[in-house]
């Protein structure tokens, strides 16, 4: 039987991932640069993948079955490594503020999800659960690095 704190973490993770998907879809449509649009589209795909997995995992565990293996995402290799973004084109002040605000919100969302998965990994007694939460936290860290990189590419 899975402990209730793991199920709670999964439920919160589902909520966080669902909110991120919605926010990133909006941000992709409103972004001023192609680099940000692409980043948000990629983040939508990653978070949808997390959402599908967490929803299936919740159903399995709530039904008394065992942890589903998490293969992780192979899609992360398609984003450029942090720091290798193309120069951001000149933006007017309003577009720059909007871009920075969207990226800052994404950074906070990714950090919140990572914190949740790190905490869940520490509190989960089942080794399979610990491994899964650690892997999810690692993927959220990659997202944090990509968002930070895009933020750093914006002019001051």
N, C-alpha and C positions, 0 to 999 in steps of 0.2 A: 504494500500500500504506500502510495506517495504521500509525503507530508503536506499539510495544508499550506504551509508557507510557499512551497514550490508552485502549487496551483494558483495561489494568490499572485505570485510573481508572473506567472504565465498570463493570467487575466489582465494584469496591469500592462504587461508587455504588449498584449493584443491591442489594448486601448491606445498605448503610445504609438504603436506602428500604424494603426488606422488613422490617428490624427496626423502623423507624419506624412502618410500617403496623400491625404487631402491637402495639407499645407504645401507639399512639394509640387503637386499638380498645379495649384494656383500659382505658386512661385515660378514654375516653368513657363506658364502663360504670360506672366507679367515681367519676366527678367529683361533687362535692357541689353544684355550681351549674349552672344551665342554660347560662350563658355559657361555662363551661369545657367542658361536654358538647358544645355547638355548635362551639366552636373545635376540639376534638379530632376531631369528625366531619368538619369541613371539611378538617383536616390529613390525615385518612385519604384523602379524595378526591384531594387534591393529590398526596400521595405515591404513591398507586396510579397516578395519571397518569404521574408520573416513572418509576415502576417499569416500566410497560408500554412507555414510550418507550425507556428505557435497555436493556431486554431486546431490543426490536426492533433498536435501533441496534447492540447487540453482535452480534446474529446477522448483520446486514448486513455489518458491518466484518470480522468473523471469517470470513465467506464470501468476502472479497475484493471486496465491493461498496463503494459510496461512502457518505458520511455521509448520513443521513436528515435532512431539514429538521425543525426543531423549531418548531412554531407557537406554543408557549407556552400558558399557561393563561389562558382568559378568565374563569375562576371567581374569580380574585383580587378582582375588582371587587365581589363579593358580600359580602365581609367588611367590617365597618366600619373606617374608617381608625384607626390607632393613636390611643389617647387618647379615643375616642368610645364607650367601653364603658359600659353602665349600671352603676350602683352595685351592688357585690357585697352580697348579703344577709348578715345576721349568721350566722356559722358558729361551731360549737363549736370548741374548740382542736384536737381531733383531726382534724376535717374540714378545718380551715384548714391544718394541717400536711400532710395528704394532698394537698390541692389545690396547695399551694406546691411540694411535692416532685415531683408529676407535671408541673407547668409548668416547673420547673427542669430536670428530665430532658429535656423536650421542647426547651427552649432549647439545652441542650448538644448534642442530636442535630441540631438545625437548624444550629447553628454548625459542627459537624463536617462536615456535608454541604456547607455553603457553602465551608468551607476547602478541601475536596477539589476542588470545581468551580473555585474560583479558581486553585488550584495547577495543575489540569489545563489551564485556559485559558492560563496562562502557559507551560506546557511543550509544548503541542500546536503543531506547526508548520503544520498545515493550517488556513487561515483559516475554513473551514466549521466545523471542530471547535472552534476558539477561540471563535467566535460562539455556538455551542451551549452550551459550558461556561459562558461568561459569562452567558448568559440563565438557565441553571439556577441559577447562583450568585445572580443577582438575585432569582429567585423564592424561594430559600431565605432571602434577606435580608428579603423581605416576611413570610415565616413568622416569622422572628426578631422582627420588629417587632410582629406580632400577639401572639405569646406574651409578649413583654416588657410589652405594654400590659395584657394580662390579669393578669400578675403584679403590676403596679403598682396594679391595681384592688383587689387583696386588702388587707384591713385589716392594719395592723402588729401 
